[in-house]
Structure formats: C-alpha cells, structure tokens
Amino acid sequence: MKHADGFDARRLRPRNASNWRLRLGAGLAALFATFGILLSMAGIATLLGQPAALGPLNESPAAASVFVVIGLLLLTFGVLLWRRCRRRLRRPSDLSMAPHLMKKRD
C-alpha cells in the first residue's frame, strides 16, 4: 500500500500526558505508608510496656492507641493512593487492535 509523503503514524496516537504528577503522587503515598507504619509501631511499643518511643506524646495508653489508629489509617491511605497512581502510570496509551484482527497462531 502506498503512503503519502506527509504521512506520520505518530500523529495517530494521542499525546501522552506528563507522568511527573503521578510519580510524585506515588512517592508521596509511599511516604504516607512509611510514616503510618512507624507511627503504628511506636504506639504498639508503648502499649506493650516499652519506653515511650515518641517521648511525652504517648505516655498514656489512650494516646498510644490513638497513635496506632492514626498510623493504620495513614498506612491504608498511603497504600490505596500508591496503588491508584501505579495503576494509572501503567495504563496502556497505545492504539489497541481488536483481538480478531490479530495474527492467528496455530
């Protein structure tokens, strides 16, 4: 099949948006998850009778349990946000062909 001189196949594909926002979001989500793990571990250590990991902030068991809950919430939020950003980063942006048009393999 003959192509015209001005034909450019790259014009058929949509322009890719910049990925720096999704990469920054994934990095921030990983920091949230890490901070959530550390905060939960500090609260659990105080509840188990170890010296207060955060100093006077969580000397009482009630404050330590609040830190555990906040840490688990941060961990959950960080993991969900990280998964969402990674899923959007890996979304295919190429042209898709219908399966019945692909080459048949016997």
C-alpha positions in Angstrom: 0.0 0.0 0.0 1.4 3.4 -1.0 1.6 6.1 1.7 1.5 9.8 1.1 4.7 11.7 1.6 3.3 13.6 4.5 2.0 10.6 6.4 3.2 10.3 10.0 1.9 7.4 12.1 2.9 9.2 15.3 0.0 11.6 14.8 -2.5 8.8 15.2 -1.5 8.2 18.8 -2.8 10.6 21.4 -0.3 12.7 23.2 0.9 11.3 26.5 0.4 13.5 29.5 3.4 14.1 31.6 3.9 11.4 34.3 5.6 13.6 36.9 2.4 14.2 38.8 1.6 10.5 39.1 5.2 9.7 40.0 5.2 12.5 42.7 1.8 11.2 44.0 3.2 7.6 44.2 6.3 8.8 46.1 4.1 10.9 48.5 1.9 7.9 49.0 4.9 5.7 49.8 6.0 8.3 52.4 2.5 8.3 53.9 2.6 4.5 54.2 6.1 4.5 55.8 5.1 7.2 58.3 1.9 5.2 59.1 4.0 2.1 59.8 6.4 3.9 62.0 3.6 5.7 63.9 1.8 2.4 64.5 4.9 0.7 65.7 5.6 3.5 68.2 2.1 3.2 69.5 2.2 -0.6 69.8 5.6 -0.4 71.5 4.1 1.9 74.2 1.0 -0.3 74.6 3.3 -3.3 75.2 5.1 -1.6 78.0 8.3 -0.4 76.3 9.5 3.1 77.0 7.7 5.8 75.1 9.0 5.9 71.6 7.7 9.5 71.0 8.7 10.9 74.3 5.9 12.6 76.3 3.5 12.5 73.4 2.3 9.0 74.0 3.0 8.1 77.6 -0.6 7.1 78.4 -2.3 4.0 76.8 -5.1 6.2 75.4 -2.6 8.4 73.5 -0.8 5.3 72.3 -3.9 3.7 71.0 -4.8 6.9 69.1 -1.3 6.8 67.5 -1.9 3.2 66.5 -5.2 4.1 64.8 -3.8 7.2 63.1 -0.8 5.1 61.9 -3.1 2.4 60.5 -5.2 5.0 58.7 -2.2 6.6 57.2 -0.9 3.2 56.1 -4.2 2.3 54.4 -4.5 5.7 52.7 -0.9 5.5 51.5 -1.2 2.0 50.1 -4.5 2.9 48.3 -3.1 6.1 46.8 0.1 4.3 45.8 -1.8 1.5 44.0 -4.0 4.0 42.2 -1.1 6.1 41.0 0.8 3.0 39.8 -2.3 1.7 38.0 -2.7 4.9 36.1 1.0 5.0 35.3 0.9 1.5 33.8 -2.3 2.1 31.8 -1.6 1.5 28.1 -1.9 4.5 25.9 -1.1 2.8 22.6 -3.5 2.0 19.8 -5.5 -1.1 20.6 -6.4 -3.7 18.0 -9.4 -5.9 18.2 -8.4 -9.5 19.1 -10.0 -10.9 16.0 -7.7 -8.7 13.8 -4.5 -10.1 15.4 -2.4 -12.6 13.6 -3.7 -16.2 14.2 -1.3 -18.6 15.8 -1.8 -22.3 15.4 
